[in-house]
Amino acid sequence: MLSRSRRSAAALLAVCGLAAGTLAACGSGPSGGPAVVTVLGSWTGDEQAGFLAMVRGFEHRTGIQVDYTGTRDADAVLASDLKDGNPPDLAVLSRPGELRQDAADGTLVPIDAALSQQRLARQYAPGWRSLMQAAGPSGARHYYAIIVKAALKSVIWYDPAQFPAGDLSALRSPSLTWDQLTALVRKLARGGVTPWCLGLEDSSDSGWPGTDWIEDIVLHRSGPAVYDQWIAGTLPWTSAPIRRAWQIFGSVATTSGLVRGGAAAALVTSYGQAGQPLFTRPPRCYLDHEASFITAFYTQDQLGGSPHAHPRPRTDFDFIKFPPLSPAGQGSAEVAGDLLGMFRATPAARKLIGYLTTPAAQEAWIRRPGSGALSVNRLVPLRDYPDPVSRELAADLLSTASVRFDASDSMPQIMENAFNNAVLEYLDDPGQLGVILSGLDQVRKASY
Amino acid sequence: MPAAGVAPPAPASSPAAPAGPGLAARGGWLRDGTPGQLRRLLLTILAATVLLWLAATIVVQGLHSTAAAVRDQDAPAFTDATEAHAVLSDADRAAWQSFRSGEAQLTGPGQQYQNDITTAGQDLERLAALAPSGTASQQLQTVSGQLVNYQSLVEEADAANRADIALGNASGHDLGYAYLTYSTSAMRDPQGGLLASVDGLTGADKQVLDQTLRSWWASPVLLVLVAAAAAWVLFQIIWAQRFLLRRFRRMISPPLVLAAVLTAGLLAWVLTTALSAESAFGAARGTALPALTRVWQSQTSAVNAQAAALRAGQALSADLTSARDVGALPAGIPVLAAAIAGLTLLGFKLRLDEYRR
């Protein structure tokens, strides 16, 4: 796969060698190409286009080329790259747990030098800044990643145009509780349409949409304190709050008639396609519990089966916040973010890291209609979001009093993988819950 | 060689012996009358011969290295990447067939799956050996990581399937099939799946191959350079011959005639070899490469087709054999150029010697 120019140069050099001393014109040295930053991430399709739009200004301004590889199996690929000792310069990490692990073992390089501390303090809330930091091999805390984009996870989506009109106000009520939502769901089910859309498939990360369900139930039922203990590995999986959360999730996912296609269909339905039935005429499900980034999929879906019409925000899809299951769970929200860490410290990689934290870079992505991206940079104005739904999501993301990062993403990677797989096993055989939770506790004891 | 019975001509200017090795005397050896003209002609022909040697060497070496690169590097990289796509696609089909037929209970994803994965692994190994560091290497690493990930999902499917069977789950072994679905998704996701990544490699390799086959070195345009250099040599030799005929009234100089014949022969040799190579490049570009691409496309659309059919990639290599084979030309060029120069020197030496006597 040598390039043509390199081969031509090699041929010319060979000839020059033959005619050394007789043809001075042959003597041309190799030219240094532009600096390149290699980036590995899980963004593909529109998300990839969003990131490339984000870095385009950087490339123009600096002449540095950003060579991005996007695959849904980025974690597995990164693990393989690290094992081979040839990681990319920068890689997207969707898990603070992974960030902490890689920082502690020295795989990640601190990025403090690439960032202006004062600017960071002005632009990012303390909670988000804390997420970018981790303890290095010496135990000292450094910045090891930046948050490229964020998502609000505690949301439930519906189609305002198709949701039964008589129940719309109840659904939109700011004081909606889980019990009220459950009653509404059962009423919808009696109407002949399965209320919930659900899809757990995501290649090697399959199962995470189920973990999001369980995490939201834990957070909104038992509150942030219990949630934090669970993440920290001090609360057993077999404890009452966690077991109860699984059971509540099971009451939705494994109860006949509540999930479109039943648990078997949910196992093999992609999370990105799970919400498509919201937009068929008539709808085949009414509610979809997905993170804010799902709007990127919705805007690509067909509206009413027409390949030329796509759902529009507010008109065809809107959201409610995940309702509290108890007073302890009020006012909290689960969030997630894509962190970008540095595995090879090069001047070009440092420059890119510095650039991506700026409001200008963040705006380039969030401005794209249907991108589903949210920025946690406080200097990015809400008016820059392209539609009212994303504006509202961004406002909620920045204003929610008690924000908690995705629990599974915050756990050690082994624990997270076990959690994902456990959700799949639970849906396959809900009767095994006791065995599954005991198994998770075994992993907890070994991985913390 | 003076012709019998013909008196030596009176030199246009006296070939006076130099008085000594003075600077002025040395500087005048090109300007002095007929000997100076002879020396100037000789130098011109020698310079033209050197130019011919350089032009022919550059063209033949460029052609040779281009053909070698296509045959040893670009074409194998393209066919390996293409084959990797086909066998991976077939591995997915084979795994599903094994599960559907119930064979998986005893043999997991099956022997065909194992064979396909082994072949894909070998393809990727060869690609890694051919890939330079940089983007292509990074892409290969991505593909390798995705392949490991795909295999682990199939293994999970196998384990879950066996567990379902052991538990006597009569509901259709949902979890095993679920994992198999995830493995298929990991492979076939058009946005960043394993096959999409392999296609990225194939596309890059095809682009490089295509560019090489259309490169300057594979183009007859460069031959004009050689032809021009040879024409200049021939013209100078003929001019010298005429000069000798007029000035010395001698018969045609045999060494110069031989030099002219060798020049024409060298040109014919270079042209024949280069045009034959160009024709081979054209065949590869116009026939073998599109044929291989067609086979690949049909394989993509029908995963059940035999992956071995893709071995048609060998036709591409066969086409390029003749392009790569420049025979003894690389050695012949300097020998013939030296012979032309030597004969020219000889042809002029005889005349110049007359002035030294």
Interface residues (C-beta under 8 A of the other chain):
Chain A: M1 L2 S3 R4 R7 S8 A10 A11 L12 A14 V15 L18 A19 T22 L23 V36 T38 L40 S42 T44 G45 Q48 D67 T69 G70 T71 R72 D73 A76 V77 L78 A79 S80 D81 D84 N86 P88 E201 D202 S203 S204 S206 A263 A264 L267 V268 S270 N421 L424 E425 D428 D429
Chain B: V50 L54 T57 I58 Q61 G62 S65 T66 A69 Q73 D74 A77 L130 A131 P132 G134 T135 A136 S137 Q138 Q139 Q141 T142 S144 G145 Q146 V148 N149 S152 L153 E156 A160 D164 L167 N169 S171 G172 D174 L175 Y177 A178 Y179 T181 Y182 S185 A186 D189 Q191 G192 G193 L194 S197 A204 D205 V208 Q211 T212 S215 W216 W217
